[in-house]
Amino acid sequence: MRDKSSINIKSHSIIMKRATSIYLKQTAAVICLAVITGVMPVNTPAVYAQNDELVNFEFVSPLTSNLSKFGDLVAVDGNYAVVSSGVNGKLTRFYYFNGTSWSRMQDDVVHGETPSAIAIHGERIVIGFRTGGFQSRGSASIYRLQNAETTNHQWVFEQEINSNQPKADGSFGYSVDIQDNRIAVGEITGAGENDFFNPTGSVHLFELNGSTWNWRQKFYSPDQIAGTDLGWSLAFNEDGSELVATSLVETNNVYKAYHLSRQSSGSWVHTSTLNFNYTSPGNADNNKLGIAFHKDLIAIGTPQLSLSGNLRVGAVQLYTRQGSGWSGPQVFRKAGSNNTGDSFGVQVELFDGIMAVSAPGQWQGSTSGVGSVFIYEGGGTTWEEIPRIDSPAAQSESFFGNSISLDDSGRLLTGIPEYRVNGNRVGRAYIHFVLPPDPSGFRVSDGTQVTSLN
């Protein structure tokens, strides 16, 4: 999951001038705005939308087969977004925002495999295919944006990257991240450092040299224990000079993440090990573990962590930089009810002063598995909840927030992969906006307006 750089208001002024910035605030602020504008919200807390235009955009699945799961993977950065389907869909679709509305750009026609991870930064997208490439040993594909912000813009396939030690069951591409000219790829059952057949997992680092992405280095699990799944999740910091990656190596339910730093020579070194508490997560195939890294803060989601006898309630574990090391974790939980299966922490996103945490199993009333995304303001280990974004679909066991992506303009793209149409789990995705817009021309919306896009 890609971490986000600091907010640049000037570069996103077009966003702030449209009805595309939404902010969730406390009831008192809603009442204040209602008095100023003369428009009273239907519900509080409300969703703020400039000019009372579009509150969110709904990306409708073009697929109709069961378990196609459109929205299983999502990524957004600026005016460009990408949404991918699940195991039966094998579709990745690219979208563009023109300042007023979103439109479909194109589909990925290069690959016939199901993506396992997606990340976007600027004019490049990297897509992991854990069963792609030669003899299904895993691969990652890079797309480059040509003619950005013009009528003939398009994403073009740039290069496929692979493990330097491809292994039949290595799952290279299980996780990916990109920041500027650097890419990290997780190979969770890749070869061990001293034994090719010892599947300890590894993280591969690539760098762009001219027009070519070159394999730079491989970080092996320091523990060299089979089944540790290093690269389960990973994230660069805001400038790509640091990286954190999780693994499944554990002792008494204490698991490990590894902090890496890039040296002036271009090599990466292991600088810290972060321990986090978890509860028998099992196989990485069946579990997500959110991760985000911004400046002096690392957040690791642990969605299967139990609380007071309730299983899979979840939490986020926060680490703050302290000198050359890290202090923590502080176990951070959502306020209010904590039910079995809430899975708070499946996905985590960070940038300056904002943290988004998904809980795809969150109940709405007596309905389980509807899902919510919690937005927080703050920093370090102190965070204040802004009212959460609940699933617009409100279907049981549809898992809104199973995938999220938050960019530095405040766009939040959220997948709801098991949204059902005629009983089939076809999925869909939604865009919300969570930054304060320009107050001019401000009115209050009750959040009921939705524009659908096929």
C-alpha positions in Angstrom: 0.0 0.0 0.0 1.6 3.2 -1.1 2.2 6.0 1.4 1.3 9.5 0.3 3.3 12.7 0.2 2.4 16.0 1.8 -0.6 17.9 0.6 0.1 20.4 -2.2 -2.9 22.7 -2.3 -1.7 24.7 -5.3 -1.3 21.6 -7.5 -4.8 20.4 -6.7 -6.6 23.8 -6.9 -8.8 22.4 -9.7 -10.1 19.8 -7.2 -10.8 22.4 -4.5 -12.9 24.4 -7.0 -15.2 21.6 -7.9 -17.8 19.5 -6.1 -15.2 16.9 -5.7 -13.9 17.6 -2.2 -15.8 16.1 0.7 -15.0 16.4 4.3 -16.6 14.7 7.3 -16.9 16.8 10.4 -18.6 16.9 13.7 -22.2 17.9 14.2 -21.4 21.4 15.5 -19.5 22.3 12.3 -22.4 21.0 10.2 -24.9 23.1 12.0 -22.6 26.1 11.6 -22.4 25.6 7.9 -26.1 25.1 7.6 -26.7 28.5 9.2 -24.2 30.2 6.8 -25.7 28.6 3.7 -29.3 28.3 4.7 -29.3 24.6 3.9 -30.0 22.1 6.7 -28.6 18.6 6.4 -30.9 15.6 6.5 -28.5 13.6 8.7 -25.7 14.7 10.9 -22.8 14.4 10.7 -23.2 15.3 7.0 -21.0 15.1 4.0 -19.8 18.5 2.8 -19.8 19.0 -1.0 -19.0 22.1 -2.8 -21.9 23.5 -4.9 -23.9 20.6 -3.6 -22.9 18.6 -6.6 -21.6 15.0 -6.7 -21.0 13.4 -3.3 -19.4 10.3 -4.7 -18.8 8.3 -7.8 -19.7 4.6 -8.1 -17.6 2.4 -10.4 -20.0 -0.3 -11.5 -18.6 -3.7 -12.4 -18.9 -4.6 -16.1 -18.7 -8.2 -15.1 -21.7 -10.4 -14.3 -20.2 -13.8 -13.3 -20.2 -14.8 -9.6 -17.0 -14.1 -7.7 -15.7 -11.7 -10.4 -15.2 -9.2 -7.5 -14.6 -6.0 -9.3 -13.0 -3.7 -6.6 -10.9 -6.4 -5.1 -7.9 -4.1 -5.8 -7.9 -0.3 -6.2 -5.4 2.5 -6.5 -5.8 6.3 -7.0 -3.4 9.2 -7.5 -4.5 12.6 -8.6 -6.9 12.4 -11.6 -6.1 8.8 -12.4 -7.6 5.6 -10.8 -7.4 1.9 -11.4 -9.9 -0.8 -10.3 -9.2 -4.6 -10.7 -11.4 -7.6 -10.3 -10.9 -10.8 -8.4 -10.2 -14.4 -9.3 -13.0 -15.0 -11.8 -12.8 -11.5 -13.4 -9.2 -10.9 -14.6 -10.1 -7.3 -15.5 -8.2 -4.2 -14.7 -9.8 -0.9 -15.7 -8.3 2.6 -15.8 -10.3 5.8 -15.1 -9.7 9.5 -15.4 -11.2 12.5 -13.6 -11.6 15.6 -15.9 -12.4 18.1 -13.1 -16.2 17.3 -13.1 -16.6 13.6 -13.5 -14.9 10.3 -13.9 -14.7 8.4 -17.2 -13.3 5.1 -18.3 -10.0 5.3 -20.1 -9.1 1.8 -21.1 -8.8 -1.8 -19.9 -5.6 -3.9 -19.4 -5.5 -6.1 -22.5 -2.0 -7.3 -22.0 -2.6 -9.8 -19.3 -5.0 -12.8 -18.8 -4.1 -13.4 -15.2 -5.7 -12.1 -12.0 -3.8 -9.3 -10.3 -2.6 -9.8 -6.7 -1.5 -6.2 -6.0 -1.7 -2.7 -7.5 0.1 0.6 -6.7 0.2 3.9 -8.5 2.4 7.0 -8.2 2.4 9.9 -10.7 2.6 8.6 -14.2 3.3 4.9 -13.5 1.3 2.0 -12.3 2.7 -1.3 -11.1 0.6 -4.5 -11.1 1.7 -7.7 -9.4 0.7 -11.1 -10.8 1.7 -13.7 -8.3 0.9 -16.5 -10.8 2.0 -14.6 -13.9 5.1 -14.7 -15.9 7.2 -17.7 -17.1 5.8 -21.0 -15.8 3.5 -19.0 -13.4 6.4 -18.1 -11.1 5.1 -14.6 -10.6 5.7 -11.2 -12.3 4.9 -7.5 -12.1 4.0 -5.2 -14.9 4.7 -1.5 -15.2 2.5 0.9 -17.1 3.5 4.4 -18.0 1.1 7.3 -18.7 1.5 9.0 -22.0 0.2 12.4 -22.8 -1.0 13.1 -19.3 -4.0 15.4 -18.9 -4.7 15.5 -22.6 -7.5 14.0 -24.7 -5.2 11.4 -26.1 -3.7 10.2 -22.8 -3.3 6.5 -22.3 -1.6 3.9 -20.1 1.0 1.9 -22.1 2.7 -1.3 -21.1 6.3 -0.4 -20.3 8.0 -3.4 -18.8 7.6 -6.7 -17.0 9.9 -7.3 -14.0 10.7 -10.7 -12.4 12.5 -12.4 -9.5 16.2 -12.8 -9.9 15.6 -16.4 -8.6 12.2 -17.3 -10.1 10.6 -20.2 -8.2 7.6 -22.2 -9.3 5.6 -21.4 -6.1 7.5 -18.2 -5.1 4.5 -15.8 -5.6 6.6 -12.9 -6.8 4.2 -10.0 -7.1 2.1 -10.9 -4.1 2.6 -7.3 -2.9 3.9 -4.2 -4.7 4.6 -0.5 -4.1 6.0 2.3 -6.2 7.5 5.7 -5.2 9.0 7.9 -7.9 11.7 5.8 -9.6 11.7 2.8 -7.1 9.5 -0.3 -7.0 9.3 -2.9 -4.2 7.9 -6.4 -4.9 7.1 -9.1 -2.3 7.9 -12.7 -3.1 6.3 -14.3 -0.1 7.4 -17.9 -0.7 10.6 -17.1 -2.6 13.9 -18.9 -2.2 15.8 -18.6 1.1 19.2 -16.9 1.2 21.2 -20.1 1.8 18.7 -22.7 0.5 16.8 -22.2 -2.8 14.1 -24.7 -1.6 13.6 -23.0 1.8 10.6 -20.7 1.2 11.3 -17.9 3.6 10.1 -15.1 1.3 11.9 -11.9 0.2 11.5 -8.3 -1.0 12.9 -7.2 -4.3 14.0 -3.6 -5.0 14.0 -2.1 -8.5 15.1 1.3 -9.8 14.5 3.2 -13.0 17.6 3.9 -15.0 16.8 5.9 -18.1 13.8 4.1 -19.6 14.6 0.7 -18.0 13.7 -0.7 -14.7 16.6 -2.7 -13.3 16.7 -5.2 -10.5 18.7 -3.6 -7.7 18.7 -5.8 -4.6 16.9 -8.6 -2.7 16.2 -8.6 1.0 15.9 -12.0 2.5 14.2 -12.9 5.7 16.8 -12.5 8.5 15.2 -15.5 10.3 15.6 -18.0 7.4 12.6 -20.0 8.7 10.3 -21.6 6.1 6.8 -20.2 5.9 7.7 -16.7 7.2 6.2 -15.1 4.1 8.4 -12.0 4.1 6.7 -9.4 1.8 3.2 -10.2 3.0 2.7 -6.4 2.9 5.1 -3.6 2.3 5.2 0.2 1.9 7.7 2.9 0.9 7.8 6.2 2.9 6.9 9.4 1.1 10.2 9.9 -0.8 11.1 6.2 -1.4 14.2 6.3 0.7 12.8 3.9 3.3 10.7 0.7 3.3 8.8 -1.4 5.8 7.8 -5.0 5.0 5.9 -7.6 7.2 6.4 -11.3 7.6 4.8 -14.2 9.4 7.7 -15.2 11.5 6.4 -15.3 15.1 7.1 -16.3 18.6 4.1 -16.6 21.0 2.0 -14.5 18.6 4.5 -11.8 18.3 5.3 -11.1 14.6 7.9 -9.1 12.8 8.2 -6.3 10.3 11.5 -5.0 8.9 12.5 -1.5 8.3 15.0 -0.9 5.5 16.9 2.3 4.5 18.5 3.2 1.2 22.1 4.2 1.5 23.9 6.9 -0.5 25.6 4.1 -2.4 22.1 2.9 -3.6 22.1 -0.3 -1.5 19.4 -1.1 1.0 20.2 -2.1 4.6 18.1 -3.6 7.4 18.0 -0.9 10.1 15.3 -2.0 12.5 13.0 -4.9 13.4 9.5 -4.0 14.6 7.5 -6.5 16.7 3.7 -6.5 16.5 1.1 -8.6 18.3 -1.2 -10.7 16.3 -3.4 -13.8 16.6 -2.7 -16.8 14.4 -3.2 -15.2 11.0 -2.7 -18.4 9.2 -1.9 -18.4 5.5 -1.3 -15.1 3.7 -3.7 -16.2 0.9 -6.6 -15.7 3.3 -5.6 -12.6 5.2 -4.7 -9.0 4.4 -2.6 -6.9 6.7 -2.6 -3.2 6.0 0.5 -1.2 6.1 1.4 2.5 5.7 4.6 4.6 6.2 4.8 8.4 6.3 7.7 10.4 7.7 8.1 9.4 11.4 5.1 7.1 11.6 4.5 3.4 10.6 1.1 1.9 10.8 0.5 -1.9 10.6 -3.0 -3.2 10.5 -3.7 -6.4 12.4 -7.3 -7.2 11.4 -7.5 -10.6 13.1 -6.5 -9.4 16.5 -9.1 -10.4 19.1 -10.7 -8.3 21.9 -12.5 -9.5 25.0 -13.2 -12.9 23.5 -14.4 -11.5 20.1 -12.4 -12.8 17.2 -11.1 -10.8 14.3 -12.0 -7.4 15.8 -8.7 -5.9 14.6 -6.4 -3.0 15.5 -3.7 -0.8 14.0 -0.3 -0.9 15.6 1.6 2.4 15.5 5.3 3.0 15.6 6.9 6.5 16.0 10.5 7.2 15.1 12.8 7.7 18.1 16.3 8.6 17.2 17.6 6.0 14.8 15.0 3.4 15.9 11.3 3.1 16.5 9.1 3.1 19.6 6.0 1.1 19.8 3.7 -0.5 19.1 0.8 1.5 20.4 -2.3 -0.6 19.8 -4.9 1.6 18.3 -8.5 0.5 18.1 -11.7 2.1 16.8 -14.1 3.6 19.2 -17.6 2.2 19.8 -18.7 -1.4 19.3 -16.2 -4.1 18.5 -17.8 -7.2 17.0 -16.5 -10.5 15.9 -15.3 -10.1 12.3 -15.1 -6.3 12.1 -11.5 -6.7 10.8 -10.4 -3.2 11.6 -7.0 -2.7 9.9 -7.4 -4.8 6.7 -6.1 -1.7 4.9 -4.4 1.4 6.2 -3.4 4.7 4.5 -1.4 7.7 5.7 -0.4 11.1 4.7 0.1 14.4 6.6 -2.4 14.5 9.5 -4.8 12.0 8.0 -5.1 8.2 8.6 -7.7 6.0 6.9 -8.4 2.5 8.3 -10.8 0.0 6.8 -13.0 -2.4 8.6 -14.7 -4.5 5.9 -16.5 -6.6 8.4 -18.0 -3.7 10.3 -21.7 -4.2 11.2 -24.3 -1.7 10.3 -27.1 -2.1 12.8 -27.8 -5.8 12.9 -26.3 -6.5 9.5 -22.8 -8.0 9.5 -20.0 -7.7 7.0 -21.3 -4.4 5.5 -18.0 -2.5 6.0 -16.8 1.0 6.9 -13.7 3.2 6.4 -12.6 5.2 9.5 -10.9 8.6 8.9 -8.7 10.1 11.6 -7.0 13.4 12.1 -3.9 13.8 14.2 -0.3 12.5 14.2 2.1 10.2 16.0 0.0 8.1 18.4 -2.7 10.7 19.0 -5.6 10.5 16.5 -9.2 11.9 16.6 -11.9 10.1 14.6 -13.8 12.0 12.0 -17.2 10.3 11.5 -16.7 7.1 9.5 -17.7 6.4 5.9 -20.2 3.6 5.9 -20.8 1.4 2.8 -23.2 3.1 0.4 -24.4 -0.3 -0.6 -25.3 -1.6 2.9 -25.3 -5.3 1.8 -24.4 -8.0 4.3 -21.1 -9.7 3.8 -20.2 -7.5 0.9 -17.1 -6.1 2.7 -16.8 -2.4 1.8 -13.2 -1.4 2.5 -11.6 -4.7 1.6 -9.3 -2.5 -0.5 -8.8 1.3 -0.2 -6.4 3.9 -1.6 -6.1 7.4 -0.4 -4.1 10.1 -2.3 -2.7 13.4 -1.2 -5.6 15.4 -2.7 -8.0 13.6 -0.4 -9.5 11.1 -2.9 -10.5 7.9 -1.2 -11.1 5.0 -3.5 -12.8 2.0 -1.8 -13.6 -1.4 -3.2 -16.6 -3.5 -2.2 -15.6 -6.7 -3.9 -18.5 -8.9 -2.9 -21.3 -6.5 -3.8 -24.1 -8.7 -5.2 -26.2 -8.3 -8.4 -28.8 -11.0 -9.0 -27.0 -13.0 -6.3 -23.7 -12.9 -8.0 -20.7 -11.3 -6.2 -19.6 -9.0 -9.0 -18.3 -6.1 -6.9 -17.9 -2.3 -7.4 -15.9 0.6 -6.1 -16.6 4.2 -4.8 -14.8 7.5 -4.7 -15.2 9.8 -1.7 -13.3 13.0 -0.9 -12.0 13.6 2.6 -10.2 16.9 2.5 -11.6 20.3 3.4 -12.6 22.1 0.1 -12.5 25.8 -0.6 -15.3 27.3 1.5 -16.6 29.5 -1.3 -19.9 28.4 -2.7 -20.2 25.9 0.1 -23.4 24.0 0.8 -24.3 20.9 2.7 -25.3 17.6 1.2 -26.9 14.6 3.0 -24.7 12.3 1.1 -27.4 10.6 -1.0 -26.2 11.7 -4.4 -24.3 9.1 -6.4 -23.2 9.0 -10.0 -22.7 5.5 -11.4 -20.0 4.8 -14.0 -19.7 1.5 -16.0 
